[in-house]
Amino acid sequence: MAHLTAAADHTFSSSTSTSTSTSTSNYDVFINHRGPDVKKTFASHLYRRLLLHGFRVFLDQQEMQAGDRVISQIEGAIATASVHIAIFSPRYAESKWCLDELLLMLKSGATIIPIFFNVKPSDLRWAGKDGVYYQALRKHEEKRRYDSQTLENWRRALSDVSSLSGFELEGCKGDEGELVDKVVQRVLKKGEKGLLNVAKYPTGLNEKLEDLENTVFLQQRQQRGIAQVVGIVGLGGVGKTTLAKELFNRKSSDYGGSCFLFDVREAAANCSLNSLQSKLLKGLIQMDRQIDSIAEGIEMLRTNLKSFHALVVLDNVDNVDQLDAFLSMKDTLRSDSLILVTSRDKHVLTSSGIGESSIYKHTGLNRQHSRELFCSSAFCHPYPQPGFEYLVDEFLTACGGLPLSLKVFGALLCRETDKSCWEDQLGRLQQVNLPTEIQRTLKISYDALNGEEKEIFLDIACFFIGENMDMALRIWNGSGWKGSLGLRNLKDKCLVEVDSKNRLRMHDHLRDLGRDIVEQEKSSGLSHRLRRPAKNITDLLQGSSVITDVRGIRMAPRVDPFDMYTDLHLHSQISRNKSWSNQFFGNPLKKLRNRHNNMLSLRRLQLLIAEDGYLKGILRGVQSPNLIWLCWYKCPYSSLPSWIPMENLRVLEVVGTKFKTLWRHESQVGRSDFCFCFSLFAVIVKIFRHL
């Protein structure tokens, strides 16, 4: 059955629509049409074909009559549908309903598939005074039933949608059946790929995309020969990724293949660029192959993507080496392909050969859109509550149009009716020099958290980004915290998100804030979280007078336990680097034992992510660890050795080539060791032929 993922926060089910559906129903597809022209012919055939594929489709079953219930029903269907089909027939523009629906469709930001049924796209752009659309709008104007602004909005909407990629009946030689086939395939393609979750309140996105189209893309179209490479630069939190996701949703169906590589900076730091090259090939042409070096990956991209029509997004790039690993493919891709790069640093783009004219500077929101976003987050509607107007204006000035700050502070004050609380928060905010010190701005929201919420926030920033939410909740509950309540409060304050795959996500600015707090607040009473190379961790432990406060240690790159294609070759490279991997063997561990009476006391250690040598050294060199989450990479055993503390484990992850069973014989463990099974949430074992 086909499935569509919403562009915003909607999830769709499949069933048929009827004329008695309520306004709260959700739809996958909305068909915009003029009933007398196509309802009983083309629209009806298309409607039934989409139903057969499992889509929930809105097609009114009778001529619309004025009334609030009907208007609400249409608005709800347009708002929830992630694909809109507009059938432009000769008399389409005579209908006020059709034109008003078109405005709502454009405002929603969802994908629009235009069908030019016995008309041409140029008819919608007023190619001549004899055109049917020109004549229809002229009649509306002569009747003086609608004001000039409404007429102008209709004209602009028709002109905008005429440039979208769609289908013409004439292109199918008048065969309506062939036209239905093509439209259904386009919708199915959207359903298979799904739409990226853009934003809860996509304020100002249409205007930003229009500006991008009219500046950078307009200039790029004049250049021929190689694929377009376009950059989007701006401050962290300004909405670069949001804009890229919206553009990706709208344009991906126009290409033979599309791939969005999220947060290249973080991915390159945690795994490798050649693993991202593998991911790109898999996303574009379903080639599932391990790449052992960046040079090999460059050649594979050039060879396998020759003349391929692609849309590629490289998100959050911060180093020239990252672009060098991908941009050579622009010479072999089809010339109308597009590579979109987002970055905080324009110098990285220009140093990689992206011209100034191909770079779009993404600035903050204007005053109107800032107000809409802030008020939507604070009041759940895009305008201030009576009496709060002056306070809203002060916050808008202090936030400087930065969407992330507007969202976070709006959520912090959500449903707060005491003006003195608003004034207190405003006073704290105005002490910060925005927007150059955004981390200090966001720290105000962090300071508003209670103790457990701070611990959960820091856990996510250091260990749980990209992890399964249910797994993390079980771990936090095992720590004696109210995980569900804490996570809900973090989500309410826009500090954490959960994606469509139930994985924890955090804006990179907030992630950096959390890791900076961990580095600086040594004496705050918070648990230490160590996520550094081995030598730095041993140095910190040797110099620490309160080493019992260590909650978690990460000494290995992350492997996604739910993704069967992972970057294990990177772990092999790390283990082969003896100058690094030996730093936790021998002397450093021996020094720790000698300095602390032959045994380290890490009684509060609950989270441990490490490769074999490091993990073995920690567990054999510390006293009574109380582990809740254990991730063991490059495990050399076929079963768990007896020195693994299992009593309090909630999640056990083992990656190795030989692992077969938790223990070889029941005689290996006592009755108390079996008790851990009752509290264990997940055992994740990955066995690979080579590591």
Beta strands, then each sheet from edge to edge (+ up, - down):
strand 1: 29-32
strand 2: 57-58
strand 3: 83-88
strand 4: 111-116
strand 5: 167-168
strand 6: 228-233
strand 7: 257-261
strand 8: 310-314
strand 9: 338-343
strand 10: 359-361
strand 11: 497-498
strand 12: 504-505
strand 13: 528-530
strand 14: 550-554
strand 15: 600-601
strand 16: 607-611
strand 17: 622-623
strand 18: 629-635
strand 19: 651-656
strand 20: 682-687
sheet 1: 2+ 1+ 3+ 4+ 5+
sheet 2: 7+ 8+ 9+ 6+ 10+
sheet 3: 11+ 12-
sheet 4: 13+ 14+ 16+ 18+ 19+ 20+
sheet 5: 15+ 17+
end
